[in-house]
């Protein structure tokens, strides 16, 4: 007699369901024990009945199996995270490489290279882009020149002030020197324009001491 195959679905009859659960639970635990013994496998089996009753089998202890399971899950998560990071880095590198390639091609076209593959619209667009770039360059150049001109004008004003101060100082020195020359002329003394000036006593034939102006190095007085 051919054994009929049982349809896999929930058993509605409570008594039949409990009998089937008991038989299959024992068979599942037996199979797990055989697998652990024959293949030296670590197995942890946890079963809850419909009433909430716990049945379990483990080899070795359940705590060791659970700890190993948690470590394995952590390693899988880390591997998945590393894989996601690598994928993100690869995507970023690909995007940057494409962007670099596009920028390099744009620069070459701005320099007048590789224009054969461009259509008329693309060439006109490139022309407008170059014109806008030239306008910006001229504007920046004009701003730089304006700043340099302002700086040079400021230096020119400072230099003019310094020159005016020097001229005034030279006028004061000339006036002082002219006054000394005029005083020497009134005393009948020849004054070189570059000679140092000092005052020395002078004695005439009548031994009358007079003060006069002389130019040149200091003169040592002699006893007459």
For each residue, the residues with C-beta under 8 A, 3 or more apart:
1:
2:
3:
4:
5:
6:
7:
8:
9:
10: 17
11: 16 17 20
12: 17
13: 16 17
14: 17 18
15: 18 19
16: 11 13 19 20
17: 10 11 12 13 14 20 21 50
18: 14 15 21 22
19: 15 16 22 23
20: 11 16 17 23 24
21: 17 18 24 25 49 50
22: 18 19 25 26
23: 19 20 26 27
24: 20 21 27 28
25: 21 22 28 29 47 55
26: 22 23 29 30
27: 23 24 30 31
28: 24 25 31 32 45 47
29: 25 26 32 33 45 55 57
30: 26 27 33 34
31: 27 28 34 35
32: 28 29 35 36 43 45 57
33: 29 30 36 37 57 59
34: 30 31 37 38
35: 31 32 38 39 41 43
36: 32 33 39 40 41 42 43 59
37: 33 34 40
38: 34 35
39: 35 36
40: 36 37
41: 35 36 59
42: 36 59 60 64 65 68
43: 32 35 36 57 58 59 65
44: 56 57 58 62 65 66 69
45: 28 29 32 56 57 58
46: 54 55 56 62
47: 25 28 54 55 56
48: 52 53 54 55
49: 21 52 53 55
50: 17 21
51:
52: 48 49
53: 48 49
54: 46 47 48
55: 25 29 46 47 48 49
56: 44 45 46 47 62
57: 29 32 33 43 44 45
58: 43 44 45 61 62 65
59: 33 36 41 42 43
60: 42 64 65
61: 58 64 65
62: 44 46 56 58 65 66
63: 66 67
64: 42 60 61 67 68
65: 42 43 44 58 60 61 62 68 69
66: 44 62 63 69 70
67: 63 64 70 71
68: 42 64 65 71 72
69: 44 65 66 72 73
70: 66 67 73 74
71: 67 68 74 75
72: 68 69 75 76
73: 69 70 76 77
74: 70 71 77 78
75: 71 72 78 79
76: 72 73 79 80
77: 73 74 80 81
78: 74 75 81 82
79: 75 76 82 83
80: 76 77 83 84
81: 77 78 84 85
82: 78 79 85 86
83: 79 80 86 87
84: 80 81 87 88
85: 81 82 88 89
86: 82 83 89 90
87: 83 84 90 91
88: 84 85 91 92
89: 85 86 92 93
90: 86 87 93 94
91: 87 88 94 95
92: 88 89 95 96
93: 89 90 96 97
94: 90 91 97 98
95: 91 92 98 99
96: 92 93 99 100
97: 93 94 100 101
98: 94 95 101 102
99: 95 96 102 103
100: 96 97 103 104
101: 97 98 104 105
102: 98 99 105 106
103: 99 100 106 107
104: 100 101 107 108
105: 101 102 108 109 114
106: 102 103 109 110
107: 103 104 110 111
108: 104 105 111 113 114
109: 105 106 112 113 114 115 118 126
110: 106 107 126 129 130 133
111: 107 108
112: 109 115
113: 108 109
114: 105 108 109 117
115: 109 112 118 123 126
116:
117: 114
118: 109 115 122 123 126
119: 122 123
120: 123 124
121: 124 125
122: 118 119 125 126
123: 115 118 119 120 126 127
124: 120 121 127 128
125: 121 122 128 129
126: 109 110 115 118 122 123 129 130
127: 123 124 130 131
128: 124 125 131 132
129: 110 125 126 132 133
130: 110 126 127 133 134
131: 127 128 134 135
132: 128 129 135 136
133: 110 129 130 136 137
134: 130 131 137 138
135: 131 132 138 139
136: 132 133 139 140
137: 133 134 140 141
138: 134 135 141 142
139: 135 136 142 143
140: 136 137 143 144
141: 137 138 144 145
142: 138 139 145 146
143: 139 140 146 147
144: 140 141 147 148
145: 141 142 148 149
146: 142 143 149 150
147: 143 144 150 151
148: 144 145 151 152
149: 145 146 152 153
150: 146 147 153 154
151: 147 148 154 155
152: 148 149 155 156
153: 149 150 156 157
154: 150 151 157 158
155: 151 152 158 159
156: 152 153 159 160
157: 153 154 160 161
158: 154 155 161 162
159: 155 156 162 163
160: 156 157 163 164
161: 157 158 164 165
162: 158 159 165 166
163: 159 160 166 167
164: 160 161 167 168
165: 161 162 168 169
166: 162 163 169 170
167: 163 164 170 171
168: 164 165 171 172
169: 165 166 172 173
170: 166 167 173 174
171: 167 168 174 175
172: 168 169 175 176
173: 169 170 176 177
174: 170 171 177 178
175: 171 172 178 179
176: 172 173 179 180
177: 173 174 180 181 193
178: 174 175 181 182
179: 175 176 182 183
180: 176 177 183 184 191 197 213
181: 177 178 184 185 191 193
182: 178 179 185 186
183: 179 180 186 187 213
184: 180 181 187 189 190 191 213 215
185: 181 182 188 189 191
186: 182 183
187: 183 184 212 213
188: 185
189: 184 185 212 213 214 215
190: 184 215
191: 180 181 184 185 195 197 213 215
192: 195 215
193: 177 181
194:
195: 191 192 215 216
196: 215 216 217
197: 180 191 213 215
198: 213 214 215 218
199: 211 212 213 214
200: 211 212 214 219 221
201: 209 210 211 212 221
202: 209 210 211 212
203: 207 208 209 210 224
204: 207 208 210
205:
206:
207: 203 204
208: 203 204
209: 201 202 203
210: 201 202 203 204
211: 199 200 201 202
212: 187 189 199 200 201 202
213: 180 183 184 187 189 191 197 198 199
214: 189 198 199 200 219
215: 184 189 190 191 192 195 196 197 198
216: 195 196 219
217: 196
218: 198
219: 200 214 216
220:
221: 200 201
222:
223:
224: 203
